[in-house]
């Protein structure tokens, strides 16, 4: 009975069937079916306690599922020694992986390259490649303890991919990083994806996921409540809105907004003269609205039609789940 499903799985980097994990009486992952296509960056979203880390730990054979099956590129993943080559194709960066501060950058990577069985001259070549990728070539002789937080995180990523995996799991990789360090980390992920690596990444920084990911999965209390492409998610759930700033005649503005058929609701923002409109019309309708406001004698200095971002969609979905 499994043969047709296994054939189907070979088109997927990750496929799970009824995946469940229970700790004592608590169900951390509940009958979860996940599909991730080869070559994509898949973002995992959810509040603390949703089960994201537990899921990743099962997908990397760190945790044993209570029930269900995991297939990676069509091969069954088990925690025994039945398929060691499959595990060698994985890279896993947990959110709390320690560094060895008493080593320098080169020796740290050399140590892990040796663990993965890389032999010279390939080992030396690979370390140089990785150092260039993570922009730490000039720091190769520096003690790890002297590196910034962002550099340490990039070094952790380098250790994770030193053996050239084809499937990479990242659990909150940009947690605590400043905007510049996050940008540097994002650029590395893009390069890895362009090189053909499949990446599953969990993060609370949804703006980063929106920039990196082609698909997302939203988790809540161990359930995968949504798994789809970002494009589909935006089309179904992202509402358009208009932000504007008016310098005068605010009473006339409010009357016009109340009478406009394309404005379902509006709110005055804390900054004086700024408004946010929940808009249900077309771009052409927004141009008509702007023309009407100006013809009514209202001085409009800002007028922008936008779409809700990933964070807004996630918060809206969480509100619906709670209600």
VENKAGI-V793177 format. One record per pair of residues at least 4 apart in sequence whose ideal C-beta (glycine too) atoms are under 6 Angstrom apart, sorted by the first residue. I is the first residue (numbers start at 0). J is the second residue. Records with the same first field share a line. If there is no record, write none. Layout:
I=J, J
This chain:
1=5
5=73
8=14, 70, 73
9=73
11=34, 36
12=35, 37, 72, 166, 197
13=35
14=34, 70
15=31, 32, 33, 69
16=67, 68
17=30, 67
18=28, 31, 64, 67
19=28, 30, 65, 66, 67
20=27, 28, 53, 64, 65
21=26, 65
22=27
26=221
27=50, 53, 221
28=50, 53, 54, 221
29=221, 222
31=223
35=41
37=197
38=197
39=213, 214
40=192, 198, 211, 212, 213
41=199, 214
42=200, 208, 212, 215
43=51, 201, 216
44=215, 217, 313
45=49, 51, 218
49=218, 219
50=54, 218, 221
51=201, 218
52=170
55=168, 170
56=61, 62
57=62, 64
59=89, 91, 168
60=76, 78
63=78
69=76
70=75
71=76
74=82, 85
77=81
88=164, 165, 166
89=164, 166
90=159, 160, 164, 167
91=168
92=155, 156, 159, 169, 172
93=170
94=170, 171
96=155
98=143, 151
99=107
100=143, 144
102=106, 107, 143
103=140, 141, 142
104=135, 138, 139, 141
105=109, 139
108=126, 157, 161
111=158, 161
112=117, 122, 161
115=162
117=121, 122, 125
118=122
119=123
120=124
121=125
129=157, 161
130=135, 136, 139
131=136
133=153, 157
141=145
146=150, 151
149=176, 180
166=197
167=196, 198
168=199
169=200
170=201
171=202
173=181, 184, 204
176=180, 181
185=207
188=211
191=196
192=198
202=207, 208
205=309, 310
208=212
209=309
212=229
214=228
216=223, 226
217=224, 225
218=223
219=224, 320
227=231, 232
232=236
233=237
236=312
237=306, 307, 312
238=307
239=278, 306
240=275, 277, 278, 305
241=276, 278, 304
242=275, 303
243=274, 299, 301, 302
244=272, 273, 300, 301
245=252, 272, 297, 299
246=298
247=298
248=296, 297
251=295
252=297
255=292, 295
256=262, 265
259=288
261=278, 279, 280, 284
262=276
263=277, 279
264=277
265=274, 276
266=275
267=274
268=273, 275
280=284
285=304
289=302
292=297, 299
293=299
307=311, 312
